[in-house]
Amino acid sequence: MHDLLTSYFWHGDTLRSRSVSGIVHAALLDVPEPPARLVADWQREIATNVLLEPGDVEPMPLARARTRWPDYAQCVQAMSGWLGTLGLPASLLPASDVALMACRGARYHHDGAQYGGAAFCNLFLSEDKGLDVHFPVTDHRIPLTRGTALLFDTGQPHAVVPRGSDHGFDAADFPSSLDRTQLFLTWELSIEDAQVARLLGVGFNVDPVTASRLGEEQVWVNGEPAEVCASSGRWRSAE
């Protein structure tokens, strides 16, 4: 039996409670390879400004990238088309916040303390570098390659680890001599959108009493505050 996860998230100026979905939607989309000039720009940005350490997930300058990315709109159209096959409207992505991100692997974490009111919709842009996104609670493992698309609940723990890894996240798997950097676009879809909530099976107002007592977004496990172990992905009591 899985643990009972509850997300407490901001709805305007008040906190609202909801269930956390274990559903992960994934697909492999046909998206064009980013142009060499843009890839070189990303590499310079990471080397000089972002300085990714193993396990880090950091934002990249999207506005500048779009000026050197003639196929950006095609990537958005591919994502919108895929979401359409899941029953979501074409207007959803243009109305959602989007960011360009880079990671050198990712420690096990959830994003419910910052983005509890959202589902993440990610499109990976880099070639296959032998990495998976791993959701330890449900044991979903999705290979990362150009065109990998994901839709999942921000409260669900996840990590980026070497393919087939059975020892969790280890910084030693990401030496500086090995290029395991992944670039991806990520959209924040409102979890309160009725169609998004239905697709992920999210229920609302599951614990209004606790929500009324809290002062910040968080995820609880089985009625108690909890945190994710960065190396194993297991839940543990919050200190």
C-alpha positions as CSV (number, residue, x, y, z in Angstrom):
1,M,0.0,0.0,0.0
2,H,1.4,3.4,-1.0
3,D,1.7,6.2,1.5
4,L,-1.0,8.8,1.6
5,L,0.4,12.1,0.2
6,T,-1.3,15.4,0.8
7,S,-0.3,18.7,-0.8
8,Y,-1.1,22.0,0.9
9,F,-0.9,24.8,-1.7
10,W,-1.7,28.5,-2.1
11,H,-5.1,29.3,-3.6
12,G,-5.0,33.1,-3.6
13,D,-4.1,34.2,-0.1
14,T,-5.3,30.9,1.6
15,L,-3.9,27.4,1.7
16,R,-5.9,24.6,0.2
17,S,-5.4,20.9,0.5
18,R,-5.4,18.2,-2.2
19,S,-4.3,14.7,-2.9
20,V,-1.0,14.0,-4.8
21,S,-1.3,12.0,-8.0
22,G,0.9,9.0,-8.7
23,I,0.0,9.1,-12.4
24,V,2.8,9.9,-14.8
25,H,2.0,10.5,-18.5
26,A,5.0,10.1,-20.8
27,A,5.5,10.1,-24.6
28,L,8.3,10.3,-27.1
29,L,7.6,13.2,-29.5
30,D,9.2,14.0,-32.8
31,V,10.9,17.4,-32.2
32,P,13.8,18.9,-34.2
33,E,17.4,18.9,-32.9
34,P,18.3,22.3,-31.4
35,P,20.7,24.2,-33.8
36,A,24.4,23.9,-33.1
37,R,24.7,27.6,-32.5
38,L,22.1,27.4,-29.7
39,V,23.6,24.3,-28.2
40,A,27.0,26.1,-28.1
41,D,25.4,29.1,-26.4
42,W,23.9,26.7,-23.7
43,Q,27.3,25.2,-23.1
44,R,28.9,28.6,-22.6
45,E,26.1,29.7,-20.3
46,I,26.5,26.6,-18.1
47,A,30.3,26.9,-18.1
48,T,30.4,30.5,-17.2
49,N,27.2,31.5,-15.4
50,V,25.1,28.6,-14.3
51,L,27.9,26.3,-13.0
52,L,25.8,23.2,-12.6
53,E,26.9,20.8,-9.8
54,P,25.8,17.1,-9.9
55,G,22.1,17.0,-8.8
56,D,21.4,20.7,-9.6
57,V,18.4,21.8,-11.6
58,E,18.8,25.5,-12.7
59,P,17.0,28.0,-15.0
60,M,18.5,29.1,-18.3
61,P,17.8,32.3,-20.3
62,L,14.8,31.4,-22.4
63,A,14.2,34.7,-24.1
64,R,17.7,34.8,-25.5
65,A,17.4,31.1,-26.6
66,R,14.3,31.8,-28.6
67,T,16.1,34.3,-30.8
68,R,18.4,31.5,-31.9
69,W,15.8,28.8,-32.0
70,P,13.7,28.8,-35.2
71,D,12.0,25.5,-34.3
72,Y,10.9,26.6,-30.8
73,A,7.3,27.0,-32.0
74,Q,7.4,23.5,-33.4
75,C,8.4,22.1,-30.0
76,V,5.5,23.9,-28.4
77,Q,3.1,22.6,-31.1
78,A,4.3,19.1,-30.5
79,M,3.7,19.4,-26.8
80,S,0.3,20.9,-27.3
81,G,-0.6,18.2,-29.8
82,W,0.4,15.5,-27.3
83,L,-1.6,17.1,-24.5
84,G,-4.6,17.2,-26.9
85,T,-4.4,13.4,-27.2
86,L,-4.8,13.3,-23.4
87,G,-7.9,15.5,-23.6
88,L,-6.4,18.8,-22.7
89,P,-7.2,21.9,-24.7
90,A,-4.8,23.6,-27.1
91,S,-5.1,26.9,-25.2
92,L,-3.5,25.4,-22.1
93,L,0.2,25.7,-22.9
94,P,0.0,29.3,-24.2
95,A,-1.7,30.3,-20.9
96,S,0.9,28.6,-18.7
97,D,4.3,29.8,-17.4
98,V,7.2,28.2,-19.3
99,A,10.9,28.1,-18.4
100,L,14.1,26.6,-19.9
101,M,16.0,24.4,-17.4
102,A,19.3,22.5,-17.2
103,C,20.3,19.7,-14.9
104,R,23.3,17.4,-14.3
105,G,21.2,14.6,-12.9
106,A,18.8,15.6,-10.2
107,R,18.6,14.6,-6.5
108,Y,15.4,13.0,-5.3
109,H,13.0,15.8,-4.5
110,H,9.5,17.0,-4.8
111,D,8.4,20.5,-5.9
112,G,5.3,20.8,-3.8
113,A,6.9,23.3,-1.4
114,Q,7.2,25.9,-4.3
115,Y,4.7,24.7,-7.0
116,G,2.0,22.8,-5.1
117,G,-0.7,24.4,-7.2
118,A,0.8,23.1,-10.4
119,A,1.5,20.0,-12.5
120,F,4.7,20.0,-14.5
121,C,4.8,19.4,-18.2
122,N,8.3,18.8,-19.4
123,L,9.9,18.4,-22.9
124,F,13.5,17.2,-23.0
125,L,15.7,18.7,-25.7
126,S,19.1,16.9,-25.3
127,E,20.1,13.6,-26.9
128,D,20.1,10.3,-24.9
129,K,22.9,10.4,-22.3
130,G,21.9,7.2,-20.5
131,L,19.7,8.9,-17.9
132,D,16.2,8.2,-16.6
133,V,13.6,10.2,-14.7
134,H,12.8,8.0,-11.7
135,F,9.6,8.3,-9.6
136,P,10.5,6.1,-6.6
137,V,7.0,6.0,-5.0
138,T,5.5,4.4,-8.1
139,D,8.8,3.2,-9.6
140,H,8.1,4.8,-13.0
141,R,11.4,5.0,-15.0
142,I,11.3,7.1,-18.2
143,P,14.4,7.2,-20.4
144,L,15.5,10.7,-21.3
145,T,16.2,11.6,-24.9
146,R,15.3,14.3,-27.3
147,G,11.5,14.5,-27.4
148,T,10.8,12.8,-24.1
149,A,7.6,14.5,-22.8
150,L,6.3,14.2,-19.2
151,L,3.2,15.3,-17.3
152,F,3.2,14.7,-13.5
153,D,2.2,16.1,-10.1
154,T,4.7,18.4,-8.6
155,G,4.2,16.8,-5.2
156,Q,5.4,13.4,-6.4
157,P,9.1,12.7,-5.6
158,H,11.4,12.3,-8.6
159,A,15.1,12.3,-9.7
160,V,17.3,12.1,-12.7
161,V,19.7,9.1,-12.3
162,P,21.7,6.8,-14.6
163,R,19.6,4.3,-16.5
164,G,19.2,1.1,-14.6
165,S,20.6,2.6,-11.4
166,D,19.6,0.7,-8.3
167,H,21.5,2.8,-5.8
168,G,19.6,6.0,-6.0
169,F,21.2,9.4,-6.7
170,D,25.0,9.5,-6.3
171,A,27.0,12.6,-7.4
172,A,29.9,10.3,-8.4
173,D,27.8,9.2,-11.3
174,F,28.1,12.7,-12.8
175,P,31.9,13.4,-13.1
176,S,33.0,16.6,-14.9
177,S,34.7,14.4,-17.5
178,L,31.3,13.0,-18.6
179,D,28.6,15.2,-20.3
180,R,25.4,14.2,-18.6
181,T,23.7,17.6,-18.8
182,Q,20.1,17.7,-19.9
183,L,18.1,20.7,-21.2
184,F,14.4,20.8,-21.0
185,L,11.4,23.1,-21.3
186,T,8.9,23.0,-18.4
187,W,5.4,24.4,-18.3
188,E,3.4,25.0,-15.0
189,L,-0.1,23.8,-15.6
190,S,-2.6,24.8,-12.9
191,I,-3.6,21.8,-10.9
192,E,-6.9,23.5,-10.2
193,D,-7.8,23.4,-13.9
194,A,-10.6,20.9,-14.0
195,Q,-9.3,19.0,-17.0
196,V,-5.8,18.7,-15.5
197,A,-7.1,17.6,-12.2
198,R,-9.3,15.0,-13.8
199,L,-6.5,13.7,-16.0
200,L,-4.2,13.2,-12.9
201,G,-7.0,12.0,-10.6
202,V,-6.5,14.8,-8.1
203,G,-9.0,15.4,-5.3
204,F,-9.4,18.7,-3.5
205,N,-10.1,19.8,0.1
206,V,-9.0,16.5,1.5
207,D,-7.7,18.1,4.8
208,P,-9.1,21.6,5.2
209,V,-8.5,21.7,9.0
210,T,-4.7,21.2,8.6
211,A,-4.6,23.6,5.6
212,S,-6.2,26.3,7.8
213,R,-3.4,26.0,10.4
214,L,-0.4,26.1,8.0
215,G,1.6,29.1,6.7
216,E,3.4,27.7,3.7
217,E,3.2,25.2,0.9
218,Q,4.3,21.7,1.8
219,V,3.6,17.9,1.3
220,W,2.7,15.7,4.2
221,V,2.8,11.9,4.3
222,N,0.2,9.9,6.3
223,G,-0.9,13.0,8.2
224,E,2.6,14.2,9.2
225,P,5.2,16.6,7.8
226,A,7.8,14.8,5.8
227,E,10.8,15.3,3.5
228,V,12.4,13.3,0.7
229,C,15.8,11.7,1.2
230,A,17.9,13.2,-1.6
231,S,19.9,10.0,-2.3
232,S,17.2,7.3,-1.9
233,G,13.9,9.0,-2.7
234,R,12.4,7.6,0.5
235,W,10.1,9.7,2.6
236,R,11.2,10.5,6.2
237,S,9.9,12.6,9.0
238,A,10.6,16.3,8.6
239,E,13.1,17.6,11.2
